[in-house]
Amino acid sequence: MNALDVDIRLDRGAFRLEAKFRVPGDGIAVLFGPSGSGKSSLLSAIAGVTPCEGHVRLGRELLGDSAVDLHVPSHARGIGLVFQDARLFPHLTTRQNIAYAFKRAPTQRRRDIGEVARFFDIAALLDRPVGNLSGGEKSRVALARALVAAPDFLLLDEPFAALDGIRRRAFIQVLLDTQRNFDLPMLVVTHSIDDAAALASHLVVLQAGRVMTSGAFDQATREPAFTALLDPRDSGAAVSGLLLHSRPDAGQKYLWLRADHIVLATEPPKAISARNILEGEVVTVQIEEDGSHLVELKTAAGMILSRVTGEAVEELGLVAGRRAWAVVKVHALQH
């Protein structure tokens, strides 16, 4: 299992990146943080594009260690890097772009270009100039190009930045399918909590060049260092979609249920349209700065947060230990 072990330091003008974390060698990890936190710089350092102090290890192989003046060049690291803007060669066709990476892959590990193109549903685009492709098509071509180079680990920098809602959801499924079918571990940069929840089994949170928390997604998202980064409108919790009636796409890890989308009842709701009603127990009730109350509920699907008024807390008697039912609005399952 090719776990990624990172302990690096990098200076760029007045900005200093100090990142130490480890992500498993299976599944998809997400690197989450606000703009300017150093996410792209971190990926470039891991891939060997940007020299740095410290070390990077993939599995048992040391890829860089400034203490012994070791720096494996980026093309020899076994790490693929897909940039935010795809960075395809504009004067080449789709096939030629993919072939460029194919030639650099170890002979014994090369993947057939046609097979990879069919997997990403771009076989009909192979002879087109990449300038004629849509944003979603370019994203799939960039991913195909990275894959034919036969990496042991794949880094993706904001792969959804140029995609709208429908194309973004489709590309999330492409990444999930790629990881599962090719058994390829990934580290994906995103600032969207919905995208992170759909993809991640592991989370690394970066702010101002520092790793604030790292760990299993459902646990790391409950850490104060993570919740402090969220817009209040995004406050919520990660819930396994397997326990909800409207299941996520195949392979999706979690759904992010926002506190504003959860209605609470202290009796089993009847004669309502909602299909997702989760019984639980109140754990805590916190008062927010604007006077709203954030109720934490322990359910079979995991911890759920609901934002309610002070009047509702008093009328319903919402205190720790009280049984309650969380009603999940249907649009909470869509993103």
QUIDATA-V944340 format. One record per residue. N is the residue number from 1. RES is the residue in three letters. SS is DSSP state (hx for helix, st for strand, lp for the rest). D_LAST is the distance of its C-alpha to the last C-alpha in Angstrom with 1 decimal. Layout:
N_RES_SS_D_LAST / N_RES_SS_D_LAST
This chain:
1_MET_lp_32.3 / 2_ASN_lp_31.7 / 3_ALA_lp_30.4 / 4_LEU_st_29.9 / 5_ASP_st_32.1 / 6_VAL_st_31.9 / 7_ASP_st_34.3 / 8_ILE_st_34.7 / 9_ARG_st_35.8 / 10_LEU_st_35.4 / 11_ASP_st_36.7 / 12_ARG_st_35.6 / 13_GLY_lp_37.7 / 14_ALA_lp_37.1 / 15_PHE_st_33.9 / 16_ARG_st_34.4 / 17_LEU_st_32.0 / 18_GLU_st_32.9 / 19_ALA_st_30.6 / 20_LYS_st_31.5 / 21_PHE_st_29.2 / 22_ARG_st_29.1 / 23_VAL_st_26.2 / 24_PRO_lp_26.9 / 25_GLY_lp_27.9 / 26_ASP_lp_25.4 / 27_GLY_lp_21.7 / 28_ILE_st_19.3 / 29_ALA_st_19.7 / 30_VAL_st_17.6 / 31_LEU_st_19.5 / 32_PHE_st_17.7 / 33_GLY_lp_19.2 / 34_PRO_lp_19.6 / 35_SER_lp_21.2 / 36_GLY_lp_24.8 / 37_SER_lp_24.7 / 38_GLY_lp_26.2 / 39_LYS_hx_23.5 / 40_SER_hx_24.7 / 41_SER_hx_28.3 / 42_LEU_hx_27.7 / 43_LEU_hx_26.5 / 44_SER_hx_29.4 / 45_ALA_hx_31.8 / 46_ILE_hx_30.7 / 47_ALA_hx_31.0 / 48_GLY_lp_34.5 / 49_VAL_lp_33.8 / 50_THR_lp_34.7 / 51_PRO_lp_37.7 / 52_CYS_lp_37.3 / 53_GLU_st_39.3 / 54_GLY_st_38.7 / 55_HIS_st_37.6 / 56_VAL_st_34.9 / 57_ARG_st_35.3 / 58_LEU_st_33.6 / 59_GLY_lp_34.9 / 60_ARG_lp_38.6 / 61_GLU_st_38.9 / 62_LEU_st_39.4 / 63_LEU_st_37.9 / 64_GLY_st_39.0 / 65_ASP_st_41.2 / 66_SER_hx_42.9 / 67_ALA_hx_45.4 / 68_VAL_hx_47.1 / 69_ASP_lp_46.2 / 70_LEU_st_43.9 / 71_HIS_st_41.3 / 72_VAL_lp_40.2 / 73_PRO_lp_39.2 / 74_SER_hx_35.6 / 75_HIS_hx_36.4 / 76_ALA_hx_38.1 / 77_ARG_lp_35.5 / 78_GLY_lp_33.6 / 79_ILE_st_30.4 / 80_GLY_st_28.1 / 81_LEU_st_26.3 / 82_VAL_st_23.7 / 83_PHE_lp_23.6 / 84_GLN_lp_20.8 / 85_ASP_lp_22.7 / 86_ALA_lp_23.6 / 87_ARG_lp_27.3 / 88_LEU_lp_28.6 / 89_PHE_lp_32.2 / 90_PRO_lp_32.3 / 91_HIS_lp_35.8 / 92_LEU_lp_34.9 / 93_THR_st_33.3 / 94_THR_hx_30.4 / 95_ARG_hx_33.0 / 96_GLN_hx_35.0 / 97_ASN_hx_32.1 / 98_ILE_hx_31.3 / 99_ALA_hx_35.1 / 100_TYR_hx_35.5 / 101_ALA_hx_33.7 / 102_PHE_hx_35.2 / 103_LYS_lp_38.7 / 104_ARG_lp_37.9 / 105_ALA_lp_36.8 / 106_PRO_lp_39.4 / 107_THR_hx_41.3 / 108_GLN_hx_40.9 / 109_ARG_hx_37.1 / 110_ARG_lp_36.3 / 111_ARG_lp_33.6 / 112_ASP_lp_34.5 / 113_ILE_hx_32.8 / 114_GLY_hx_32.6 / 115_GLU_hx_31.1 / 116_VAL_hx_28.3 / 117_ALA_hx_27.7 / 118_ARG_hx_27.4 / 119_PHE_hx_24.9 / 120_PHE_lp_22.6 / 121_ASP_lp_23.4 / 122_ILE_lp_25.4 / 123_ALA_hx_28.9 / 124_ALA_hx_29.4 / 125_LEU_hx_28.7 / 126_LEU_lp_31.2 / 127_ASP_lp_33.9 / 128_ARG_lp_31.9 / 129_PRO_st_32.2 / 130_VAL_hx_28.9 / 131_GLY_hx_29.2 / 132_ASN_hx_28.4 / 133_LEU_lp_25.0 / 134_SER_lp_21.6 / 135_GLY_hx_19.3 / 136_GLY_hx_17.4 / 137_GLU_hx_20.9 / 138_LYS_hx_22.3 / 139_SER_hx_19.7 / 140_ARG_hx_20.8 / 141_VAL_hx_24.4 / 142_ALA_hx_24.2 / 143_LEU_hx_22.8 / 144_ALA_hx_25.6 / 145_ARG_hx_28.1 / 146_ALA_hx_27.3 / 147_LEU_hx_27.4 / 148_VAL_hx_30.9 / 149_ALA_lp_32.3 / 150_ALA_lp_31.9 / 151_PRO_lp_30.5 / 152_ASP_lp_30.7 / 153_PHE_st_27.6 / 154_LEU_st_24.9 / 155_LEU_st_23.5 / 156_LEU_st_20.6 / 157_ASP_st_20.4 / 158_GLU_lp_17.0 / 159_PRO_lp_16.4 / 160_PHE_lp_13.2 / 161_ALA_lp_15.1 / 162_ALA_lp_16.2 / 163_LEU_lp_13.3 / 164_ASP_lp_11.1 / 165_GLY_hx_7.6 / 166_ILE_hx_9.3 / 167_ARG_hx_11.8 / 168_ARG_hx_9.7 / 169_ARG_hx_8.1 / 170_ALA_hx_11.7 / 171_PHE_hx_13.2 / 172_ILE_hx_11.5 / 173_GLN_hx_13.2 / 174_VAL_hx_16.3 / 175_LEU_hx_16.6 / 176_LEU_hx_16.3 / 177_ASP_hx_18.9 / 178_THR_hx_21.0 / 179_GLN_hx_21.4 / 180_ARG_hx_22.3 / 181_ASN_hx_24.6 / 182_PHE_hx_26.4 / 183_ASP_lp_26.3 / 184_LEU_lp_25.4 / 185_PRO_st_24.3 / 186_MET_st_22.0 / 187_LEU_st_21.3 / 188_VAL_st_18.2 / 189_VAL_st_17.9 / 190_THR_st_14.7 / 191_HIS_lp_14.2 / 192_SER_lp_10.4 / 193_ILE_hx_10.1 / 194_ASP_hx_6.7 / 195_ASP_hx_8.5 / 196_ALA_hx_11.6 / 197_ALA_hx_10.7 / 198_ALA_hx_9.8 / 199_LEU_hx_13.1 / 200_ALA_lp_15.6 / 201_SER_lp_18.5 / 202_HIS_st_20.2 / 203_LEU_st_19.5 / 204_VAL_st_21.8 / 205_VAL_st_21.5 / 206_LEU_st_23.5 / 207_GLN_st_24.7 / 208_ALA_lp_27.7 / 209_GLY_lp_28.8 / 210_ARG_st_28.9 / 211_VAL_st_27.1 / 212_MET_st_26.2 / 213_THR_st_25.1 / 214_SER_st_24.5 / 215_GLY_st_24.0 / 216_ALA_st_22.0 / 217_PHE_hx_18.3 / 218_ASP_hx_18.3 / 219_GLN_hx_21.6 / 220_ALA_hx_21.1 / 221_THR_lp_18.1 / 222_ARG_lp_20.6 / 223_GLU_lp_23.2 / 224_PRO_hx_24.1 / 225_ALA_hx_24.1 / 226_PHE_hx_20.3 / 227_THR_hx_19.4 / 228_ALA_lp_21.7 / 229_LEU_lp_19.6 / 230_LEU_lp_16.5 / 231_ASP_lp_16.2 / 232_PRO_hx_17.1 / 233_ARG_hx_14.0 / 234_ASP_hx_12.1 / 235_SER_lp_14.8 / 236_GLY_st_13.9 / 237_ALA_st_14.5 / 238_ALA_st_13.6 / 239_VAL_st_14.2 / 240_SER_st_15.2 / 241_GLY_hx_13.2 / 242_LEU_hx_16.7 / 243_LEU_hx_17.8 / 244_LEU_lp_15.2 / 245_HIS_lp_15.9 / 246_SER_lp_12.5 / 247_ARG_lp_12.8 / 248_PRO_lp_10.4 / 249_ASP_lp_11.7 / 250_ALA_lp_15.2 / 251_GLY_lp_16.0 / 252_GLN_lp_12.7 / 253_LYS_lp_14.2 / 254_TYR_st_12.1 / 255_LEU_st_9.2 / 256_TRP_st_9.1 / 257_LEU_st_10.3 / 258_ARG_st_11.1 / 259_ALA_hx_14.7 / 260_ASP_hx_14.4 / 261_HIS_hx_12.4 / 262_ILE_st_15.3 / 263_VAL_st_18.6 / 264_LEU_st_21.7 / 265_ALA_st_24.9 / 266_THR_lp_28.2 / 267_GLU_lp_29.1 / 268_PRO_lp_27.4 / 269_PRO_lp_25.4 / 270_LYS_lp_26.9 / 271_ALA_lp_26.4 / 272_ILE_lp_22.8 / 273_SER_lp_20.0 / 274_ALA_lp_17.6 / 275_ARG_lp_17.8 / 276_ASN_st_16.6 / 277_ILE_st_19.5 / 278_LEU_st_20.4 / 279_GLU_st_23.9 / 280_GLY_st_24.7 / 281_GLU_st_27.0 / 282_VAL_st_26.8 / 283_VAL_st_27.4 / 284_THR_st_27.4 / 285_VAL_st_27.0 / 286_GLN_st_26.7 / 287_ILE_st_27.4 / 288_GLU_lp_25.4 / 289_GLU_lp_27.1 / 290_ASP_lp_26.2 / 291_GLY_lp_27.6 / 292_SER_lp_24.4 / 293_HIS_st_24.6 / 294_LEU_st_22.1 / 295_VAL_st_22.9 / 296_GLU_st_22.4 / 297_LEU_st_22.5 / 298_LYS_st_23.5 / 299_THR_st_22.3 / 300_ALA_lp_22.7 / 301_ALA_lp_19.0 / 302_GLY_st_19.7 / 303_MET_st_19.8 / 304_ILE_st_17.6 / 305_LEU_st_17.8 / 306_SER_st_18.2 / 307_ARG_st_19.3 / 308_VAL_st_22.2 / 309_THR_lp_25.3 / 310_GLY_hx_28.7 / 311_GLU_hx_30.1 / 312_ALA_hx_27.7 / 313_VAL_hx_28.6 / 314_GLU_hx_32.2 / 315_GLU_hx_32.1 / 316_LEU_hx_30.2 / 317_GLY_lp_32.2 / 318_LEU_lp_29.3 / 319_VAL_lp_31.2 / 320_ALA_lp_31.0 / 321_GLY_lp_31.9 / 322_ARG_lp_31.0 / 323_ARG_st_29.2 / 324_ALA_st_26.0 / 325_TRP_st_23.3 / 326_ALA_st_19.6 / 327_VAL_st_17.8 / 328_VAL_st_14.1 / 329_LYS_lp_12.6 / 330_VAL_hx_10.7 / 331_HIS_hx_7.8 / 332_ALA_hx_7.6 / 333_LEU_hx_6.8 / 334_GLN_lp_3.8 / 335_HIS_lp_0.0
